[in-house]
Amino acid sequence: MYEVFQQNIPFEDLPKTFADAAQITLNLGINYLWIDSLCICQDDRDDWLAESMKMGDIYANGICNIAALDPGGCYFDGPSPAAKALYFSTRKKHYLTIKSRKPSSVGDWLKNTPLGKRGWVFQEIVLSPRTLFYGVDGIAWSCIEEVADEVCSMHCHFMYSKAATTYKSVFAYSRTIGNGTFPKMDTGQSYRTWPELVSEYTDTLLTYDSDKWLAISGLAARYMQELDRRIVAGLDEDRLLEELGWWSKSPAGRYMNGAPTWSWLCCRSSIGMYAAKQDEMLATMITLPDKQLAALTWHTVHSSSTSTQPKRYPIRISGHVRPFCYTAQEGRLNESFDAKFQTYCLQAGDERIWMDLPVEDGTTIWGVPLSWTLPFDPQFTMILIVPSHYDQDCWERVGTCNALAYGVGKWDNPRDKEDFLHAFGPVKELTII
């Protein structure tokens, strides 16, 4: 079949979606069309891995992306199910039908379709400079300047999602092609881009566990290129300590893909990520991961791993450490508080805990404060760790926790924070794998 297709692919043998896409491409006056399942040998692992490394460039450099939102092709007969028909009659018994549909964002369209739930599609939509959306509700268009559909043209920056909009803003400004349409990115906004992208990407679905990094690696490569950053195991190296505070939305367990426990890549659940400001950090990074853990090599080294043991890609941090007893039924951290510490944090009901995987009741878990914020009372984020089963000198991450620190004012006095950390526990150097 491969040799036959190299010579000719009969148009009548194409599935309807492919045939529609081919006709759209010809109607646009374009002679070339990329279809993943035809351009990549699906049963050749080496070819698939080689081509997957190029996906970011393919979609970023294409003229236009065609997105078939619903099964059955790009074109549909009959009225849109979202449309309402209004009938007006005249004295001559002629009827005029007016169809109206409530405007909705392209992002809402996409997220509620089978295509929008696919993990691989996320980076395709984000990276493509232009996308034509075809669905039962009609046709829509998005580019780095505008979103439009058959109801209205929206001169706004909302495309696929908030994260996609932010990324495209970064892209437009860095390429100086925004022509004033996009505001200049401040440092805080650019640092939020990757956490937002990761959070939304992990809400999508993947058929194969091994695709966890592959399906976003092209986007990561472009992100690193545009902002001169490096991604290691899914985290921004420049802000790795800050991004360690990612949280799992359910204790769904770990993928058996060899990813380190401190990386969201090992997590089966959707995740959230908040990039704390550097001046809010309570811990310090001592040693970064080995250079070979760079994002561009991750999938070629680890995508086919079936080991249950996390790879030894350690990070070494220094922070205050305190043991807690975990109550699984209540999802609580309990301990015998001393009088001073009770004044400061984790009073009943004041902690929010997100476990990466199920943990047995009564397990001793150690908490390490990573960062703090000051909405009302000081709130701090802890990474939760346990001794590693594989190396007695190392630790493994099992979750995160947000808690309030009472009785320390607004921490406007540096002594307040020092007193809290001293009460929390001693400073230790920790190796997390």
Disulfide bonds with the S-S distance in Angstrom:
none
